[in-house]
Amino acid sequence: MSDDEGASNNELLVAACKEDNLDMLEEVLSADASSFDINHTDGLGNAALHYAARHGSTGCLEVLLYYDGINVNVINRIEGETPLHKAAAYSDPETALEMVQILVNGGASTKLQNKMKQTPADKAPSDTHAEVKEFLENVTLGSMVDSRDIPAEDSDSDGVASDDD
């Protein structure tokens, strides 16, 4: 069998995420690291993370995010969207919320806009995905607060903690 027969490991990586096939994904990831690109994108610029989010493959998302060098904020060519955009728009609100949480915990940015100037929160349907929108908006707001802006405890003017306030 020559190298040009069958699917490449990059193609198998994408296929595994489209089908939520953890066995296939583990097989690809356990192969020689030089035989695949964890950030491989197809002609549309979609990476395995995009396909996992588009198809509700929560297991694949979790496995991929443990892989060193994964680009969680990879942007596709057509819509200019990240996997987080795809996850927020996923049809089932419970699965969408789970995927959004996985991606955010993996370092996905809630602030990136697609070509239509939409953030992932904007992509979540208002009528069915209220929890997804709320989660994404809270993460975005939380990222705007610098931890140095939050006092560790009350203190008076000389810097000594006081219980008098």
C-alpha positions in Angstrom: 0.0 0.0 0.0 1.5 3.3 -1.0 1.3 6.6 0.9 -1.3 8.0 -1.5 -3.9 5.4 -0.8 -6.5 6.0 1.9 -7.0 9.0 4.1 -4.1 11.0 5.6 -3.9 11.4 9.3 -4.9 15.0 8.8 -8.1 13.9 7.0 -8.7 11.2 9.7 -8.3 13.9 12.4 -11.1 15.9 10.8 -13.2 12.9 10.1 -12.9 11.8 13.8 -14.2 15.1 15.0 -17.1 15.2 12.5 -18.2 11.8 13.8 -17.3 12.2 17.5 -15.2 9.1 17.0 -12.8 9.1 20.0 -11.1 5.8 19.0 -10.2 7.2 15.6 -9.0 10.5 17.2 -6.8 8.7 19.7 -5.4 6.5 17.0 -4.3 9.6 15.0 -3.0 11.4 18.1 -1.0 8.4 19.1 0.7 8.2 15.7 4.1 9.8 15.0 3.5 13.5 15.6 5.2 14.3 12.3 2.4 12.3 10.5 -0.3 14.9 11.2 -0.7 18.6 12.0 -2.9 19.2 15.0 -3.9 22.6 13.5 -4.4 21.3 10.0 -7.1 23.2 8.1 -9.1 22.1 5.1 -9.7 24.3 2.0 -12.3 26.3 3.9 -9.9 27.0 6.8 -11.8 24.7 9.2 -9.6 22.8 11.7 -10.6 19.7 13.7 -11.8 22.0 16.5 -14.2 23.7 14.1 -15.7 20.3 13.0 -15.9 19.0 16.6 -17.8 22.2 17.6 -20.0 22.2 14.5 -21.0 18.5 15.1 -21.4 18.6 18.9 -18.3 16.4 19.5 -17.6 17.3 23.1 -15.4 14.3 23.7 -13.2 15.3 20.7 -13.0 18.9 21.9 -11.8 17.8 25.3 -9.1 15.5 23.8 -7.9 18.0 21.3 -7.5 20.7 23.9 -5.1 18.5 25.9 -2.8 18.4 22.9 0.3 20.6 23.0 0.3 23.3 20.3 -3.4 23.3 19.5 -4.6 26.7 18.3 -8.0 27.1 20.1 -8.6 30.4 18.3 -8.0 29.2 14.7 -10.0 31.3 12.3 -11.7 29.8 9.2 -11.5 31.5 5.8 -15.2 31.7 4.7 -16.9 33.2 7.8 -13.8 34.2 9.8 -15.1 32.2 12.7 -13.3 30.3 15.6 -14.5 27.0 17.0 -16.1 29.0 19.8 -18.4 30.7 17.3 -19.4 27.3 16.0 -20.0 25.9 19.5 -22.1 28.9 20.6 -24.4 28.4 17.5 -24.8 24.6 17.9 -28.4 23.6 17.7 -28.8 21.9 21.1 -28.4 24.5 23.8 -27.1 22.1 26.5 -24.5 20.7 24.2 -23.6 24.2 23.0 -23.1 25.4 26.6 -20.9 22.4 27.4 -18.8 23.0 24.3 -18.5 26.7 25.0 -17.3 26.0 28.5 -14.8 23.4 27.3 -13.4 25.8 24.8 -13.3 28.8 27.1 -11.5 26.7 29.8 -9.1 25.7 27.0 -8.2 29.3 26.3 -10.7 30.3 23.6 -11.3 34.1 23.3 -14.8 35.3 23.7 -13.9 38.7 22.1 -12.9 37.6 18.5 -15.3 38.8 15.9 -16.2 37.0 12.6 -16.4 38.7 9.2 -19.9 39.9 10.2 -18.5 41.6 13.3 -20.2 39.0 15.5 -18.7 37.6 18.7 -19.4 34.0 19.8 -22.1 35.4 22.1 -23.8 37.1 19.1 -23.9 33.7 17.3 -25.9 32.0 20.1 -29.6 32.1 19.2 -31.4 34.5 21.6 -34.6 32.5 21.9 -33.0 29.2 22.9 -29.4 29.8 24.1 -29.8 32.2 26.9 -27.4 30.3 29.2 -24.8 30.2 26.5 -25.1 34.0 25.9 -25.0 34.7 29.6 -21.9 32.5 30.1 -20.0 34.1 27.2 -21.0 37.6 28.2 -19.9 37.0 31.8 -16.5 35.6 30.7 -16.0 38.6 28.4 -16.9 41.1 31.2 -14.7 39.2 33.6 -11.8 39.4 31.3 -12.1 43.2 31.3 -11.5 43.4 35.0 -7.9 43.4 36.1 -7.3 41.5 39.3 -5.4 44.5 40.6 -8.6 46.4 40.5 -10.2 44.1 43.1 -9.1 44.8 46.7 -8.0 41.7 48.6 -9.5 43.1 51.8 -10.7 46.3 53.2 -7.9 48.6 54.4 -7.6 52.1 55.8 -5.3 54.8 54.4 -2.1 53.5 56.0 -2.4 50.2 54.3 -3.3 48.3 57.4 -6.4 46.1 57.3 -9.2 47.4 59.5 -12.5 45.9 60.7 -14.0 49.3 61.4 -15.4 49.9 57.9 
